[in-house]
Amino acid sequence: MNKYTIAQFRKEYPNNDACLDKIFKLRYTNLVCPKCESDKPFNRVEGRRSYFCPSCGFQLYPTKGTIFEKTTTSLLDWFLIIHMQTTTRNGVSAKEIERTLDVCYKTALRMAHQIKILMANRNTEPLTGVIEIDETYIGGLMKNKHGKDKAKYKDENGDFIDNKTGVMGFMERGNTVRAEVMDDEKSFKERVRNNVDKSATLITDSHLSYKGLNKEYNQHEVISHSEKEYARGEYHTNTIEGVWSQLKRTIKGTHIHVSKKHLQKYVDEITFRYNHREKQAEMFDIILSHVV
């Protein structure tokens, strides 16, 4: 597997100008001036994040409308953190960004979240083939919470309510994985219908919410974990369960805690890294391409 090393990164992006040039090239290919229709190459405006047409002086701002538009953090620092995100298995914490760039924690956290947004899956085509489907739940155990915190998780009758957040994943064998936080009232079946083509072969556990999918899909194989069954020939959910292990290691080991509000961003980060695990050298450019 090819690697995109920090030495290569520093050679390619020695300063802010190189970073701005990269964004400009990503946003404007085969550029024709929208004002005078000249096809002459635009030139950089010294000291500003803009380029001008040599024929009429019309200016373009390549960071406009991107996560870099109003940032006071240098583009080189942004690019460095994006590179760090492509060379780690368990993510980069906001505290690590804070220490690396010597910025405040609020700035570091915002940068981390914005980069995670760029990692979000943009392919909405239904998955096909053999699909492993499974769900996991993220959140601390109630018994481990402090007394004052437990009060937040009581209903009007004084009973404890579930404080975990569900995540459902869909693994297309030999291809990609996608996952979504179950933060609305959609049923399990609705989520399956929204993500998987009817021609697919489904593999799930024996959760009752999956019952009846065999009538809608080409094939539905059920692995009964409650009966100590974990694989039946080629039918298993071990691959998607491996993704859940990576998600939990990342949250517990790197970020310590993730709120329900931002959980989807961390799920997107894990699935992005899994889907491009054999393309580490390309991950940096893929993330940057999502800027525009």
C-alpha positions as CSV (number, residue, x, y, z in Angstrom):
1,M,0.0,0.0,0.0
2,N,1.4,3.4,-1.0
3,K,2.0,5.9,1.8
4,Y,1.7,9.7,1.7
5,T,4.4,10.6,4.2
6,I,4.8,13.8,6.2
7,A,8.0,14.4,4.2
8,Q,6.1,14.3,1.0
9,F,3.4,16.5,2.4
10,R,6.0,19.2,3.5
11,K,7.6,19.1,0.1
12,E,4.3,19.5,-1.7
13,Y,2.9,22.2,0.7
14,P,5.8,24.2,2.1
15,N,3.6,27.3,2.7
16,N,0.1,28.9,2.6
17,D,0.5,29.9,-1.0
18,A,0.9,26.3,-2.1
19,C,-2.2,25.4,-0.2
20,L,-4.2,28.2,-1.8
21,D,-3.0,27.2,-5.2
22,K,-4.3,23.6,-4.5
23,I,-7.7,24.9,-3.6
24,F,-7.8,27.2,-6.7
25,K,-6.9,24.3,-9.0
26,L,-9.6,22.0,-7.4
27,R,-12.3,24.7,-7.8
28,Y,-11.4,26.1,-11.2
29,T,-10.4,23.8,-14.0
30,N,-10.3,25.0,-17.6
31,L,-11.2,28.4,-16.2
32,V,-12.7,31.1,-18.5
33,C,-13.1,34.5,-17.0
34,P,-16.9,35.0,-16.3
35,K,-16.6,38.7,-17.0
36,C,-14.5,39.1,-20.2
37,E,-14.4,35.4,-21.3
38,S,-10.6,35.4,-21.5
39,D,-8.9,32.0,-21.2
40,K,-5.7,33.5,-19.9
41,P,-4.4,32.0,-16.6
42,F,-5.5,33.9,-13.6
43,N,-2.7,35.4,-11.4
44,R,-2.4,35.6,-7.7
45,V,-3.2,38.8,-5.8
46,E,-0.3,39.4,-3.6
47,G,-1.1,39.3,0.1
48,R,-4.8,38.2,-0.4
49,R,-6.6,34.9,-0.9
50,S,-7.6,35.8,-4.4
51,Y,-6.7,35.5,-8.1
52,F,-7.3,38.0,-10.9
53,C,-7.9,37.9,-14.6
54,P,-5.0,39.5,-16.4
55,S,-7.3,40.9,-19.1
56,C,-10.0,42.6,-17.1
57,G,-8.9,42.4,-13.4
58,F,-11.9,40.3,-12.3
59,Q,-11.1,38.5,-9.0
60,L,-12.0,35.1,-7.7
61,Y,-11.7,33.9,-4.1
62,P,-11.1,30.1,-4.0
63,T,-11.8,29.8,-0.3
64,K,-15.2,31.5,-0.6
65,G,-18.0,29.1,0.4
66,T,-15.6,26.6,1.9
67,I,-14.6,25.7,5.5
68,F,-11.6,28.0,4.9
69,E,-13.6,31.1,4.1
70,K,-13.5,33.0,7.3
71,T,-10.9,31.1,9.2
72,T,-8.0,32.9,10.8
73,T,-6.0,29.6,11.1
74,S,-3.5,29.3,8.3
75,L,-4.3,27.1,5.4
76,L,-1.1,25.2,6.0
77,D,-2.3,24.3,9.5
78,W,-5.6,23.1,8.1
79,F,-3.8,20.9,5.5
80,L,-1.5,19.5,8.2
81,I,-4.4,18.3,10.3
82,I,-6.1,16.8,7.3
83,H,-2.9,14.9,6.6
84,M,-2.8,13.7,10.2
85,Q,-6.3,12.4,9.8
86,T,-5.2,10.2,6.9
87,T,-2.3,8.6,8.7
88,T,-4.0,7.4,11.9
89,R,-6.1,4.4,12.7
90,N,-7.9,5.8,15.7
91,G,-8.4,9.5,14.8
92,V,-7.0,12.8,16.0
93,S,-8.4,14.3,19.1
94,A,-9.2,18.0,19.5
95,K,-6.6,18.1,22.3
96,E,-3.9,16.8,20.0
97,I,-4.8,19.5,17.4
98,E,-4.7,22.1,20.2
99,R,-1.2,21.0,21.2
100,T,0.1,20.6,17.6
101,L,-1.1,24.0,16.4
102,D,-1.0,25.9,19.7
103,V,-4.6,27.1,19.3
104,C,-7.5,27.2,21.8
105,Y,-9.5,24.1,22.3
106,K,-12.6,25.6,20.7
107,T,-10.8,26.3,17.5
108,A,-9.3,22.8,17.5
109,L,-12.7,21.1,18.1
110,R,-14.2,23.2,15.3
111,M,-11.4,22.2,12.9
112,A,-11.8,18.5,13.8
113,H,-15.6,18.6,13.2
114,Q,-15.3,20.4,9.9
115,I,-12.8,17.9,8.6
116,K,-15.1,15.0,9.7
117,I,-17.9,16.6,7.7
118,L,-15.6,16.4,4.6
119,M,-15.3,12.7,5.3
120,A,-19.0,12.1,5.1
121,N,-20.2,9.5,2.6
122,R,-21.6,11.2,-0.5
123,N,-22.7,8.1,-2.4
124,T,-26.5,7.6,-2.0
125,E,-26.8,4.7,-4.5
126,P,-28.4,1.6,-3.0
127,L,-26.0,-1.1,-2.0
128,T,-26.0,-4.4,-3.9
129,G,-24.6,-7.9,-3.7
130,V,-24.2,-9.5,-0.2
131,I,-24.9,-7.0,2.5
132,E,-24.1,-7.5,6.2
133,I,-26.4,-5.4,8.4
134,D,-25.9,-4.8,12.1
135,E,-26.4,-2.2,14.8
136,T,-24.4,-1.1,17.8
137,Y,-25.0,1.2,20.7
138,I,-22.7,4.0,21.8
139,G,-22.8,5.5,25.3
140,G,-21.7,4.8,28.9
141,L,-23.2,2.3,31.2
142,M,-25.7,3.7,33.6
143,K,-24.0,2.0,36.6
144,N,-20.8,3.9,35.8
145,K,-22.4,7.3,36.0
146,H,-22.2,9.6,38.9
147,G,-25.3,10.1,41.0
148,K,-25.9,13.7,39.8
149,D,-25.6,12.6,36.2
150,K,-28.0,9.7,36.6
151,A,-30.8,12.1,37.3
152,K,-30.6,13.3,33.7
153,Y,-31.7,9.9,32.5
154,K,-34.9,9.5,34.5
155,D,-38.3,9.7,32.9
156,E,-41.3,11.4,34.5
157,N,-41.9,8.2,36.6
158,G,-38.4,8.2,38.0
159,D,-37.3,5.2,36.0
160,F,-34.0,5.1,34.2
161,I,-34.2,5.5,30.4
162,D,-31.7,4.2,27.9
163,N,-28.7,6.6,27.5
164,K,-27.1,4.9,24.6
165,T,-27.4,5.9,20.9
166,G,-27.9,3.4,18.2
167,V,-25.9,3.2,15.0
168,M,-26.9,1.0,12.1
169,G,-24.3,-0.2,9.5
170,F,-24.5,-1.7,6.0
171,M,-21.5,-3.6,4.7
172,E,-21.4,-4.3,1.0
173,R,-19.0,-7.3,0.8
174,G,-15.8,-6.5,-1.1
175,N,-16.7,-2.8,-1.5
176,T,-17.9,-0.2,1.1
177,V,-19.5,0.3,4.4
178,R,-22.0,3.0,5.4
179,A,-23.5,3.8,8.7
180,E,-26.1,6.1,10.2
181,V,-27.0,7.2,13.7
182,M,-30.5,6.1,14.7
183,D,-31.6,9.5,16.0
184,D,-35.1,9.6,14.6
185,E,-38.2,7.4,14.5
186,K,-37.3,5.4,11.4
187,S,-37.7,1.7,11.8
188,F,-35.0,-0.8,11.1
189,K,-36.8,-1.9,7.9
190,E,-37.1,1.7,6.7
191,R,-33.3,2.1,7.1
192,V,-32.6,-1.1,5.2
193,R,-35.0,0.0,2.4
194,N,-33.3,3.4,2.1
195,N,-29.8,1.9,1.8
196,V,-30.1,-1.5,0.1
197,D,-31.2,-2.6,-3.4
198,K,-34.0,-5.2,-3.5
199,S,-31.8,-7.5,-5.4
200,A,-29.3,-7.9,-2.5
201,T,-28.7,-10.8,-0.2
202,L,-29.1,-9.6,3.4
203,I,-27.3,-11.0,6.4
204,T,-28.5,-9.9,9.9
205,D,-28.7,-11.1,13.4
206,S,-32.0,-12.4,14.8
207,H,-33.3,-9.0,16.0
208,L,-37.1,-9.1,15.5
209,S,-37.1,-5.8,13.7
210,Y,-35.5,-7.5,10.7
211,K,-38.3,-10.1,10.5
212,G,-40.1,-10.2,7.2
213,L,-37.3,-8.7,5.0
214,N,-37.1,-12.1,3.2
215,K,-40.4,-11.1,1.5
216,E,-38.9,-7.9,0.1
217,Y,-35.4,-8.9,-0.8
218,N,-33.8,-11.5,-2.9
219,Q,-32.5,-13.4,0.1
220,H,-32.3,-12.9,3.9
221,E,-30.0,-15.0,6.0
222,V,-30.4,-14.8,9.8
223,I,-27.5,-15.5,12.2
224,S,-28.8,-16.4,15.6
225,H,-26.2,-15.0,18.1
226,S,-28.6,-15.9,21.0
227,E,-28.1,-19.6,20.0
228,K,-24.3,-19.2,19.9
229,E,-24.3,-19.1,16.1
230,Y,-21.8,-16.6,14.7
231,A,-21.2,-17.9,11.1
232,R,-22.9,-20.3,8.7
233,G,-20.6,-20.8,5.8
234,E,-20.2,-17.5,4.0
235,Y,-23.0,-15.9,6.0
236,H,-21.9,-13.9,9.0
237,T,-21.8,-10.3,10.3
238,N,-18.2,-10.4,11.4
239,T,-17.0,-7.7,9.0
240,I,-19.4,-5.0,10.1
241,E,-18.8,-6.0,13.7
242,G,-15.1,-5.3,13.1
243,V,-16.0,-1.8,12.0
244,W,-18.0,-1.3,15.3
245,S,-14.9,-2.4,17.2
246,Q,-12.8,0.2,15.4
247,L,-15.5,2.9,16.1
248,K,-15.5,2.1,19.8
249,R,-11.7,2.0,20.1
250,T,-11.6,5.4,18.4
251,I,-14.2,7.0,20.7
252,K,-12.9,5.4,23.9
253,G,-9.2,5.6,23.2
254,T,-8.9,8.9,21.4
255,H,-11.9,11.1,22.1
256,I,-13.0,9.6,25.4
257,H,-16.6,10.9,25.0
258,V,-18.7,11.9,22.0
259,S,-22.1,13.5,22.3
260,K,-25.2,12.3,20.5
261,K,-25.3,15.6,18.6
262,H,-22.0,15.0,17.0
263,L,-21.9,11.2,16.8
264,Q,-22.6,11.0,13.1
265,K,-19.5,12.9,12.3
266,Y,-17.3,10.3,14.2
267,V,-19.2,7.5,12.5
268,D,-18.5,9.2,9.1
269,E,-14.8,9.4,10.0
270,I,-14.6,5.7,10.8
271,T,-16.4,4.6,7.7
272,F,-14.4,6.9,5.5
273,R,-11.1,5.5,6.8
274,Y,-12.4,2.0,6.4
275,N,-13.5,2.5,2.8
276,H,-10.2,4.0,1.9
277,R,-8.0,1.7,4.0
278,E,-6.1,0.5,0.9
279,K,-5.7,4.1,-0.5
280,Q,-3.9,6.0,2.2
281,A,-1.9,7.9,-0.4
282,E,-5.1,9.1,-2.0
283,M,-7.1,10.0,1.2
284,F,-5.7,13.5,1.5
285,D,-6.7,14.5,-2.0
286,I,-10.1,12.8,-1.6
287,I,-10.8,14.9,1.6
288,L,-9.7,18.1,-0.1
289,S,-11.9,17.3,-3.2
290,H,-14.9,17.4,-0.8
291,V,-14.0,21.0,0.1
292,V,-15.4,22.1,-3.2
